[in-house]
Amino acid sequence: MNVLIVYAHPEPQSLNGALKDLAVSHLTARGHAVRVSDLYAMDWKATADGGDFLHHQAGEKLTYRLASKGAFADGSQSADIAAEQEKLLWAQAVLFQFPLWWFSMPAIMKGWVDRVFAAGFAYGVGVHEGERWGDRYGEGTLAGRRAMLSVTIGGRAPHYSERGVNGALDDLLFPIQHGVLFYPGMEVLPPFTAYQVDRLKAEEWPPIAEAFKARLDGLFTDAPIAFRRQNGGHYDGQQVLKPGLGQGASGTRIHVHAPDEQAPRG
């Protein structure tokens, strides 16, 4: 199988670097083909601007969505964007390796998403008519692929629990897992996490490595997060969850299908 690793950390000798290297060696040993987008090593341009489009003229008003859609359609995106889109289409699974900085991904990785997930490629696809709002949230260009976040965190695990001061981790990662990955169609696995990484001792690395390898072994077999599909009958014509669904849940959790919940009709 083909696996793309999108990696964002400025220090190769960091825990993130070690996890990235472990993923490459372990997946390769299991017979998978692996490609890595090392964003810092690539000096990835994180700013989305007119330079992303070969036909955009200096001084011309930029509406990024429209320029992105046109450039994707006629092949006039900058070469770095097109290369990353090709990697995504090649991949059958995508692993995102990054530290949790200010409750999100590093800016360089967000810039990768902003530029690579172009209009017509990752959003603005499919038929928009009636109650259908295009191919998104479980459908789209990247459907059939799997994704997993591997996140290192400086804080303690209880701080990211349901009642923890930082908020529950699944809520913090919802914009990435649901809004960035599930939106264009990818199945999203529960994240791999490592806590208190800036205090990590040498003897604590082996159990982390073994746990990570176990998750990598399940990259194509583990059950994904059961996010509700937009066009699966769960939402009404205004894309609001229908009455009776999400009972007993709150916040972002109402958008995850409970195992004992009856399937919606119509």
KACOR-V327726 format. One record per residue. N is the residue number from 1. RES is the residue in one letter. OMEGA is omega in degrees with one decimal (none if undefined). Layout:
BEGIN
N/RES/OMEGA
N/RES/OMEGA
END
This chain:
BEGIN
1/M/-178.2
2/N/-178.0
3/V/173.8
4/L/174.5
5/I/174.3
6/V/-167.8
7/Y/-178.8
8/A/170.2
9/H/-176.0
10/P/-175.3
11/E/-179.5
12/P/-178.1
13/Q/178.2
14/S/174.1
15/L/176.5
16/N/176.9
17/G/178.9
18/A/178.9
19/L/176.9
20/K/179.8
21/D/178.4
22/L/178.9
23/A/179.5
24/V/-176.1
25/S/-176.8
26/H/-179.7
27/L/177.9
28/T/178.7
29/A/178.8
30/R/175.3
31/G/178.8
32/H/171.4
33/A/-173.8
34/V/171.4
35/R/-176.9
36/V/168.3
37/S/179.4
38/D/-166.7
39/L/178.5
40/Y/179.2
41/A/178.8
42/M/-173.1
43/D/-175.4
44/W/176.4
45/K/-174.0
46/A/-176.4
47/T/175.6
48/A/-177.4
49/D/-176.9
50/G/178.2
51/G/179.1
52/D/-173.4
53/F/-172.2
54/L/-176.4
55/H/-179.3
56/H/-178.0
57/Q/177.1
58/A/-179.0
59/G/178.8
60/E/178.0
61/K/-177.7
62/L/165.4
63/T/-165.3
64/Y/-178.5
65/R/-178.4
66/L/178.4
67/A/178.9
68/S/-179.8
69/K/-179.6
70/G/-178.2
71/A/176.3
72/F/-176.6
73/A/-175.7
74/D/175.1
75/G/-178.6
76/S/171.1
77/Q/174.0
78/S/-171.8
79/A/-178.2
80/D/177.1
81/I/-178.9
82/A/-179.5
83/A/179.9
84/E/175.3
85/Q/177.8
86/E/178.3
87/K/179.5
88/L/178.0
89/L/176.5
90/W/-171.8
91/A/170.6
92/Q/172.9
93/A/-179.5
94/V/178.6
95/L/177.8
96/F/-177.6
97/Q/-177.5
98/F/172.8
99/P/175.5
100/L/179.6
101/W/-179.3
102/W/171.7
103/F/179.1
104/S/176.5
105/M/174.9
106/P/-176.1
107/A/-177.6
108/I/177.5
109/M/175.2
110/K/176.6
111/G/174.4
112/W/178.0
113/V/-177.2
114/D/-173.3
115/R/-174.6
116/V/-179.0
117/F/-173.2
118/A/172.5
119/A/-175.9
120/G/177.1
121/F/-177.3
122/A/177.7
123/Y/-176.7
124/G/179.9
125/V/177.8
126/G/-177.9
127/V/174.9
128/H/178.0
129/E/-178.4
130/G/179.7
131/E/-177.6
132/R/-178.6
133/W/177.9
134/G/179.6
135/D/179.7
136/R/-177.7
137/Y/178.9
138/G/176.0
139/E/176.7
140/G/-174.1
141/T/-174.5
142/L/176.0
143/A/-178.9
144/G/178.0
145/R/177.8
146/R/178.8
147/A/175.5
148/M/172.5
149/L/169.9
150/S/-167.1
151/V/173.0
152/T/-172.1
153/I/-179.3
154/G/-176.6
155/G/179.9
156/R/-177.9
157/A/-179.7
158/P/178.7
159/H/-177.3
160/Y/178.6
161/S/-176.5
162/E/-179.3
163/R/-178.8
164/G/-173.8
165/V/-179.7
166/N/-175.8
167/G/-179.6
168/A/-175.9
169/L/-179.3
170/D/174.1
171/D/-179.5
172/L/-177.6
173/L/-178.0
174/F/179.2
175/P/179.1
176/I/-173.1
177/Q/-178.6
178/H/-172.7
179/G/-179.0
180/V/-172.0
181/L/179.6
182/F/-178.6
183/Y/179.6
184/P/168.7
185/G/-176.1
186/M/169.1
187/E/-172.4
188/V/177.2
189/L/172.9
190/P/-175.2
191/P/167.3
192/F/-176.6
193/T/172.2
194/A/-175.6
195/Y/178.4
196/Q/-171.1
197/V/179.5
198/D/177.2
199/R/-173.9
200/L/176.9
201/K/-176.0
202/A/-177.0
203/E/179.0
204/E/-179.9
205/W/-177.3
206/P/178.6
207/P/175.8
208/I/-179.9
209/A/-179.9
210/E/178.7
211/A/179.5
212/F/179.0
213/K/177.9
214/A/177.5
215/R/177.4
216/L/178.4
217/D/179.3
218/G/-175.4
219/L/-178.0
220/F/-177.0
221/T/-179.0
222/D/180.0
223/A/177.2
224/P/172.2
225/I/-173.2
226/A/176.3
227/F/178.6
228/R/177.0
229/R/-179.4
230/Q/-175.7
231/N/-179.5
232/G/177.8
233/G/-177.8
234/H/-173.9
235/Y/179.1
236/D/-175.9
237/G/175.9
238/Q/179.4
239/Q/174.8
240/V/-178.7
241/L/-175.5
242/K/178.4
243/P/178.6
244/G/178.6
245/L/179.0
246/G/179.9
247/Q/179.6
248/G/178.4
249/A/178.2
250/S/177.5
251/G/-177.6
252/T/-176.2
253/R/178.9
254/I/-179.5
255/H/174.5
256/V/-177.4
257/H/178.7
258/A/-177.0
259/P/-176.2
260/D/-177.1
261/E/177.9
262/Q/177.9
263/A/179.7
264/P/176.6
265/R/175.6
266/G/none
END
